[in-house]
């Protein structure tokens, strides 16, 4: 049976009108008419198909209770002319695969015999593979060829939701990956998307109020702890962490604190009570004015890495954290733990896979602290900055970095939450600033910044590609969330809003700018991916995540794994 025949059969059996079905399914009468005539067949995984199944099921609820959404979907999928490949699911899983495994796109494209530009369009949903079966097979074959080492297979198994015993040879890897690409059950959460959204929504001022940071008073009563203590197992490990924080906060020492751990994070993250106490202890250290050197272990599964970084977002915002990482693959047999302040040192180890059997040692002995301080210094000396963090006191350094980078080769891309400042003409900006009652001095500062941005971008466009993804908002959406000038580069945390007419004028100017600069590519999104975040990408060099306010801050990330994950981030497509 064809799809149109099955659809007409359903409509007849539940005695509904086309208008009634369209209202419930969210599809137009013209589209439904094409489905009924056989002129068009919807695709699995699309809003139209899901809406149609939902609409029929809702109408059938009182007339044919056995006709459920699942049954309707299954019967439609069995129609002779229905393509049962969920194209959107394949796209999402393909993107997850690339991000999680840090796939070299160029090498993969050569192997599967696809152009890089074609694969990019497949990833953002503007194009589908001509042969889904062949595409899935080619990708699975490439992964089977690439992923051979024990550590790679461990990461792959975690992604696929299977054990390493199930993917012991190339044939098994090929089969499992191919099935996973079109299987929703095994789909992993978009951890980089979760991380960026949390960063977008985070408000330091609100966070300070919630934890009552401003009301915190650093105690002066010494913490009564023996000169040394030994801890065993996960529960006592948590206790050792809290004891270290207490000893550090309650001492008179203002020496920097260095912290490193490659211990598994998931068990500790599940303990909400411990997490609260740990965050409170960290807040107390920051309140005291201590500087933290945090050496992150990036040699983890991608999910664990992002889980660790998420917990540090509030502290990054303070500007009192220097984040580092160690290059290369670390020892996969032992887990290590080292935290040192001017008053205490905490160290520990466990065998990989046996975290619960670990041993931890906390000391306040001056001689031992000196030993562990030296170890911590040597660790920092071998580490690399995970990211460069720019707050308002580093505005000049930020603009100097961007200016010097404009001479360097490579494609640039941006995911913007508002229109780019450099496409607006001076008169429009003056109009917006005047209407917002911005002071003359501040107006001058903003106009100078906008001009500098325009000159920098035009210089880039002389020889290099720049691609901006911008949101296109309706009048109703604008009324709910007015667009604002993008001024994070000068750390302006005051919302300077457009009127809708000004926004439309700037949009027209942006389109004109694209038309007059051949190297400038403009992509339009139906809704902002973020409301308070801009992502600038210099491919294969760095990514910069810029937060507009609360606070205005910029993170320049160069670490290959994290940089690649953000480079490969595909903003979700939200249907209106």
N, C-alpha and C positions, 0 to 999 in steps of 0.2 A: 504494500500500500504506500502511495506517495504522501508527502507531508500535507498537501492541500486537501486530499481526500480525508485524512485523519482529522484535520482541523474542522472541516465541514461536518464530519460525523459528530464530533464533540458538540458543536454549536447546535446541531439538530437535536441531539440527545438531551441537552440541558435547556433547550428552548429559550435561548437568549438572543437579543438583538446585537447587531454590530456596534451600535452606539454604547450599549451597556458593557460589552466586553472591552471596548477601547477605553472607557472611563476607568475600569478596574485594572487594566493591564498597562496603561500608560503609553500605548502606541496610537498612532494616528489612524483615522478611518481609511486613508489612502493606503497606508502600509498594510493594514489588515486585509484590504481588498486584494492587494497583490499576493499576499500569503494564500488567500482563498482561491485565487485563480491559478496558482502555480507559477506565477510570474517571478516570484521571489521566495526563497526559503531562508528563515533566520539562522543565525549561527549559534552554536552551543556556547554558553558562557556570557552571552551578551545580555544587556538590560532588556532588550525587546523580547528575547526568547523567555527569559525568566519571568518577565511581566505577563506574558501570554499564558504560561503554565499557572502562575499565581491567580490570574483573573478567572480562568476556567475553573480552577479548584474552588475559588470563593463562591462562584455562582452555583457550582455543583454541590456545595456543602449541604443545602437543604433538599436538593432534588436527586442527587446520586452520591450519597456519603462515601461510598467505596472509591470514588474517583478523586484520589489524593494528588497533591502536587508531584510527589515522587513517581506515582504510577503514570501520570500524564507525561512527565519528562521522559520516563523510560520508553513509553510507547512512541512518542515523537522521535526519539533517538533511533528506534528500530525501523523507521520509515526508509524506503529504498533510496530516496534522493536526499536524505539528511546527512550532513557531514558531522559525525559524532566527535570530531576533534575539538576540544575546548581550546580555542586559539588564545584567549586571554590568559587561561591558566598556564599554557605552554610558555607564553611570553614572560609571565611572572616568575615561573620556575627557572626559566633560562637566565633571567636577570639575577635571581638568587644564586644560581650555580656560579655565574661569573664573579659576583661579589664575594661570596664565601670562600671560593678557591683561588681568588686573585689570578684569574685566567689572563694570559697574554692574548689580547684580542687579535692582533695581527697574525700570530702564529696559528691560532685557531682558525681564522678565516682562510689562511693558505691551506690548511689541512682539509677543511670541509668544502673548499672551493666556492666560497662566497666572498663578494666584495665587502670591505669594511663598512662602506656607506650603507649597503643593503642590510647588514647585520645591525647597524645602528638604528635603522628605521624599523626593523623587526623588534628591537628592544623597546623603542618608544611607542610602538603600536601603530605607526603610520603605514606599515606594510606587513603583509603576511607571507610566509614562505609559500612558494608555488606548490611544493610537495612536502606536506607536514611529516609524513612517514619518513621520507628520505632525509629531511632536515634533522629530525629527532635521532635517527640512526647515525648520521654523520657526527653530530655533537657527542653522542654516547660513545662512539668509536674513538673520537679524539680524547675524551676523558679517560677511557680505558688505556689508551696509549700513554697519556701523560702521568696519571696517578699510579705510581708503582711502589714507592718507598713505604715502609710501615707507618711513618708519621703522616704521610699524605693520605693513606688509606684510612687511618684513624679519623682524620678530619672529614673525609668523604663519607664514612659510615655514619658519623654524627649528623651530617647534613641530610643523608638519605633516610635516617631513622632506622638503621639496621645495625647488626653487629659486624665486626671486621671479619668474622668467620664466614659471613655470607658473600664476601667480595674478595676471596683469596686469589682469584686469577682474573685475567683480562676479560674472558668470556662472561664471568659473573658480574664484573663491573659494568660491562656493556649492557647486559640485560637489565640490571637493576637501575642504572641511570636512565635508560630509555623508558622504562615503566614509570619512574619517578617524575620525569618531565611532564607527563600528562596526568599525574595522580595527585589530586588535591589533598588526600588524607595525610601525605607525607610532607606537605608544604611547611616550611619553617617561617617563623615570623621575620618581618623585615627589620632586623635589629638596627641597622644604620638609620632607617626611617624613624624608628622609635627614639633613637638617640637625638637626632636632629629636631624632632618635634618637641622633645623634652627641653632642649636648649632654647627653641623658639618660644616656648610658653613660660620658661623660668623667669621669675621676677625676684631679684636679690632683695629688694626692699620688703616685699611680702614675706620672703623666706626669713629674713631677719626678725620680722614681727612675729611670725609663727613660732620660731624657736626662742623668741624673747632675747635675742642676741644683745640688744642694746641694754637690757636689764641685767645681763650676766655680770657678776662680780667675781674676779679671779681670787679664789681663796688664798690665804697666806699661811694657814696651818699646815705644817709638814705632814706628808703622807707617811703613816707608820708602816713601813715595809722592811722586812729583813734585808740585810746587805745583798742577799741573793735568794732566789727561789726557782724551783724546777716545776714544770707543768707537763701533764700528759694528756693526749687525746684532744678532740675538737672542742669539747666544752671547756676544758681548762685552757686551751689555746685562746678562746674568746676572753676568758678571765685575764690571761697574761696581757692581751692587748689593752684592756681597760686599765690594768694596773700600770702599764707603761705610760699611758696617757695621764693618769693621776699623778704619777711620780714626776712627769715632765712639767705639767701645769703648776703643781704645788712647789716646785723648786724655785730658787732665785735665778737660775741660769737663763740667759737669753740667747744661748748658742743656737744656730740653725739645727733643724731636725731633718735627718735623712731616713727615708723609709723605702724598703724593698720587700716584695713578697711575690713568689710565684706559686703560692698555695692555691688550691681550688677555691673558687668563690661561691659556688651555688649553695652549698650547705649553710654558709654564714649568711648569705643574702636572704634565706628563708626565715631566719630568726629575727623577727621584727623588733623584739625587745632589745636584742644585742645591737642591731643597726641603729636604733634611737640613741642608745648609750654611747656607741662609737661616734656618731655624728655630734653628739653633745661634747664629747671629749675633744674632738677635732675643732669644734667651734671655740672651745675654751682656749686651745692653743693659739688660734688665730686672734682671739680677743686679747690674749696676753701680748700679741705682737710678734710671735715667733715666725720665722721664715721656714718653709718646708721644701726640701728637695725630695720629690717623689719620683722614684724610678719604677715605672710601670713595666710589668711583664707582658709583652705583646705576643710572646710565643705561646699563645693559647688558642683554643677554638675561637672563631670570630665572635660567637655569642658571649663567651666568657669575657673576652677582651672588652666588648661594648658594655657589658654589665659592670665591669670595673670602672670604666671611664665615666659612666653615668653617675656613679656615686660621688665623683669628684667635681661635677659641674658647679655646685655651690661654692666650693673652695677656689676653683679657678677664677670665679668672678671677683674674688677679693684682691687678686693681684699678688697674693703672698705665697703662691705656689710656683715652683720651677719644675715642670714635668720633664722627665727623661725616659729613655728606653735603651736597652742593650741590643746591639746588632747581632745578627746571626742566630742560629738555633742553639738554645741553651741545653744543658744536660737533661735528658728525658727520663733519667732513673730516679733522681732526687728532687724533692721540692725544698726550697730554702726560704728563710725568713730572717730579715735583719732590719731593726729599727733602732736608731741611736739619737739621743739628745744630749744636752750638756749634763744631765743628771741621772740618766739611766740608759741601759742597752738591753735589747730583747733580741734573742736569736733562736733559731729552731730549724728542724729538718724533719722530713718524712719521706718514705719511699713512695714513688708514684703508684697510685692505686690503693695505697694504704694510709690515707690521710688521717684516719682515726687512731692510728698507732704512733703518731708523731710525738716528738719531745721538744719542749721549749724552755728557754733559760733566761730569766730576768735578773740583772745585776745592777747594783748601785755603787759597786767598788770602783774607786777612781782609776786604779790600775787597769782593771778590765774595761772600763768605759774608754780609756785612752786607746786600748788595743782595738776595740770595735769602731771607734771614731776613725782610726787609721784605715780600717777595712772599708768603712763607708766612703771615705774620701777617695780611696782607690777605685771603688765601684763607680762613683760619680765621674772620675777621670776617664773611665772606660765607656761611659754612657754618652748618648747623643740627645740633643733637645727633641722631645716628642712634638712640641709645637712652640711657636713664638707667640706670646700673648701681649697684645697691645691695648692698654687702657689710655685714658685721656692724657696722662703724663708722657706718653710716647707718640703723640700725634705727628710730630716732625719725623720721627724714625719711620713711622708707617708710610707716610707720603713719600719719603726718600726711597723706601724699599720699592713701592709701586712704580715710581718714576724710573728707577734704575732697571727694573724688570721690563719696561716697555721696549727696550732695545733687544731683548733676548728672543730667539726664534721660538715657534710653537703656537699651536692654536689655543685661543682663550674661549671659555664658555662661562655663562653666568645663569643662575636661577634666581630671579628677583621677585620680591614681594610687592614691588611698586615699579613705576617707570624709571628708567635711567636718567640721572640728572643731566648728563652730558648731551642729551638730545633736545633739551628745552632751550628756547632762545632767551636772551637776557631780559627782554621786555615782559615776557610771560612770568619769569621768575620774580621780577620786581613787583608785578601786579599781585602775585600770590603772597609775597612777603609783606607788602603794604597792607593787604586785606587782613592778614594775620597779626597786624600791629607789631611787627618786629622792629626793634630799635635800628636807627640808622647805622650804628657801628656794627651790629650783628648782620644787617643786610649787606654791608660792604664785605664782611668776612665770607658770607655764604656765596655772594656773586663771584668773588675772587676764587673761591674753591671750585665753583661750577665751571669757571673758565679754564682753570688748571686741569680739571678732569677732562674737559672737551679736548684740550690740546694733547693730553696724554693719549686719549683714545684715538684721535685722528692720526697721531704718530704711529700707533700700533697698526691701524688699518692701512697704512701705506704699503705694508709688505706682508701683513699677517691677518689671519681670520679671527674675527670676534663674533661670537654667537650669544645673543641674549634671549632668555625665555622670560616673557613678561605676562602678567595676568590681565585678562580683559574682563572687566566687571560690568554688570548691568547697572542701571540706575537704582534699582531696588537694593542690590547688593552694596552699592556705593553708599546709599543712605544708612544701611546697617553698619558698614565698616568703611568710613571715608578713607581714601588713599592719602598718603602723606609723602612729602619730599624725602628722598633718601639722602640723609645727611650723617650717616654713621661714621663717615671718613673724617669728619671734624667733631665727632663725639657730641653732636647736638641731640639731647634727649627730649627736647620739647617737640611735640607733634605740630608740624606746620602743614596744615591740611589743604588739599585742593577743594575748590567747588567742583561740581560735576562738569560744568562747562570748561573749567580750566583743565581738568583731567582729560576731557575729550580733545581739547586743543593740543595738549602735550602728547597724547596718543597719535594724533595726526602728524605732529612734528617728528615723532619717533619713526613713523612709517615713511615720511619724506627723507629722513636721515638714512634709512635703510636703502631707499631707492637711489640715493645719490652717492652711496659708498658701497661699491661692489663686494668688498670683503666683510661687510657687516650683515649678518644673518639674524633675522628676527623670527622667533617662534612665539606663538600665542597660546596661552593656557586659558581654559574656561574659568578657572578659579585660582586664587593664589595658593601655591604649595605651602608657604609659610606667611605669617603676618608680621613677623618681627625679625626675619632672618634673610640674609642675602648670601649666596654661595658663589664665589668667584673661583674659577678653575683655570690654571695654566697647565694644560695636559702634560703628564709625565714629569712635572716640576713641583707643583704645590697646589694646594687648595686653601682658600681663605673663607672661613665661616664668620660672617659679620653679624653681630646682634645690634639692632638699632638703639635699644634702650633697656633700662632696668637690669644691668647697666649697658651702655654702649661699650662694646668690646669686640676685638678681632682676634681670631685664632688662625695662624698660618701653619698649616700641617704639611710636613714633608715625608713623614714615615711612610714607606711604600705601601704597606698593607692597608693602613687607615686611609691614606690619600687615595688609593685605588678604589676602595669601597665607596668613598664619597664621589669620586669621578664617575663610578658606575651607577650611582643612585639615580633611579628613574622616578620622577615625581608621579604619584598616583593620578590616574585619570578619573576625575569625578564627573559623572554624568549629571546634567541638570534635569 
